[in-house]
Amino acid sequence: MRLIYRPFDTDRTVVSIRHHPITTVTINRIALAAYLGTSTTKLARMLRALEGDGVIRLLTPRHVEILEQAKLLG
């Protein structure tokens, strides 16, 4: 994954209104789930739970806005 910090990024396809970092997931969800040792279903549930808790915001299948970086790391 790579983090994109606004407003300096030239990629205008994904925009963060609040200037939070946005990460680009460079592998597909099957590979990400395998890397994390889980299933794609559980990965989707985890991502939705993080979004529901206000930690992340799913922008596209490959772009995730980090809203609460401290919570994500802790």
N, C-alpha and C positions, 0 to 999 in steps of 0.2 A: 504494500500500500504506500501511497505517497500523499503527503499533506499539501494542500493548496491553501495559501493564506491570501485573503482578499485585502486590498483591492489591486494587488500587483500582478495577479495572474492574467495572462492573455487569453486563456480559454474562457470564452464568454457563454459556453453552452450550459454551464451550471453556475448559478449566482446565489450567494449567501447575502440576504438582506441585512443580517446582523453582523456581518464580518467575522463569523466563526470559521475555524479551519474546516476544510472539506477534504476528505480522503477519497482517493480513487482506488477502488479494488481492482487489481490488475489480473486476478484469476477468477474463474467462474465459481459459482456457489458449490458445485459438486467438489471441486478441488479444495476450496476453502473449508468445507465441512470435513473432508478427509484429513486435511492438515490439522484441524482442531480436534479430530477424533470423535466426531459426532455425525449425525445424519443431516441431510438437507432440511428435513422437516423440523428437527430440533434447532438447527441454525436459524431458520425463518422465525421460529417462536422466540428465540433469544433476541433477535434483531427487533421484532415487534415489541417485546417486553422493554428493551432499552429505549425504544421510541416512546412507548407509553409512559415510561418513567421520566421522560424529558432529557435523557442523556444524549441521544442522537436524533437526527431527523433524516429519514431515507428520502433522498432526492430522486434518484434513479436506481436501477438495480446495481449500478457500479459506483455511484456517488453517495457518500454519507457525510452529512454535516455533523460535526462534533459540537454539541451544545454545552456539555458539562465534562470537560476533559479530566478534571480531578476525580469525578465519580467513575469515569470509564477506566482510569488507571488504578483506582483503589479497589 
